[in-house]
Amino acid sequence: EVVRERGRPGNRANELRRHCCGAANLGTRVQQRIAEACSALWQLDRIAAHKTNPRVRREGFQLWILTHSLKHGEAGLRAECWTDTPPHGHNIVVQEIEYSDFPRELIPLKLYLEAGTLMLPEER
């Protein structure tokens, strides 16, 4: 589902795509760079799925950091949710993924969930 925000019709910067049963909107660059270009919707699904966790849901701002898994090495992926940029915020979720085909050239990756929209840093 495509949602248009205020602005000129067709302005891609104002276009959002609703994702994962309405849990989050995807900013244009997240949609292009991660979801479509590398077929990594599964990782965005995992982030959006944490919205059912009360500790995550109550945070209006979330910083998601994707890094190589310390536990599983280069093949794994670690997703952490922070309330602010470390060390200022606190970590509320850590998810270790044993094997991931997430593109290594994108790691480390920061994603911001703000006002219901998942964005790359340059989209903020």
N, C-alpha and C positions, 0 to 999 in steps of 0.2 A: 504494500500500500504506500503510495507516494503522498506526502503531506507538504503543502507549500506554506511557507511562512510569509509574513509581510514582505513586500518587495515586488519588483517587476516580475510578471509571469515568465517562466522559462529561465530565470536567474538560478543557475545550478548551486550557487553559494547559499541560496535560501531553500534548497530542496532537501528534504529529509525522507528517510525511508523507515517506516515502522517495522520493528523486528521482534521476533520471539514473543508472539502473542501480546503485543503491545507493551512489553516490559521496558523497551527503550527505543528511541529513534536513533538512526545511524546518520551521522554527519556525512556530507557528500564525500569527503576524502576517505573516511573510514570505509564507506561503501565501495568506492573505486579501488583503493589501495589494498584493502584487506579482504573484503567480502568477495569482490568480483575478480580482481587480478590474481589473487593467490588461492581462491576457493577456500577461504578459512572461516566460513560462516560457523562452523562447528565451534571454534574458539569463542566467537561472539555469543553463541548460544550458551556456552558455559558461564560466561560473565553475566549474561542476562538472567540465567537460572538462579543466581545467587540473590536475586530480588525477593525470593521467598524467605530468605534468612532475615529475621527481624533486626539483627545487628546491622545488616547491610541496608535494608529497606529504609531505616530511619535516618540514614545519612544522605542529605541532599546533594552533597559533593562527594565524589569518589575518584580516587586516582588508582587506576589499575596498571600495574607494572608487570610486563611479561619478560622473563629472563630464562636462561638455560637452567635446568633443574640441577641443583647441587646433589640431590639424591640419585637422579637417574642419568646424569651427564648430558652430553651433547644431544642425545636422542630425545631427551625429556624436555618438558616445559614447566616452568613455575609461574603461576599467576597469583599476584598479591594485590589485595585491596587495601588502600590506605585512606584515612580521613583527610590527609593533607600530605604535602611533600615530605618524605622522610628527612630528617628526624623530627620534624615539627608535629606531624600527625601520629596516629597510632594505627597499627595494622589490625584489621578486623577479619580478614580471610586470607588463608594461604591454601592454594590448591596445587598439588604436585601431579603432573601428568606423565606417566611412565614413558610413553612414546608419542611423538608429535611430528607431523609433517609440516608444521608451521615454518615458513621460510626463515632460515637462519640469518639472512641478511637484514631482516627487520628487527632482530633481537639485539639489544634490549629495546622494548617498545613501551611507551607510555600512552595510555588512553584515559581520557577524562570523561566521567559521567556527571553531567551537570544539567539541571532542569530537564531531566528525562532524555537527554541526548548524549550518545557516546561519540566522542570527538578525538581527533589527533591534536597534539599541542598547537599546531598552526591554525586550527579551526576555532580556537577559543577567542 
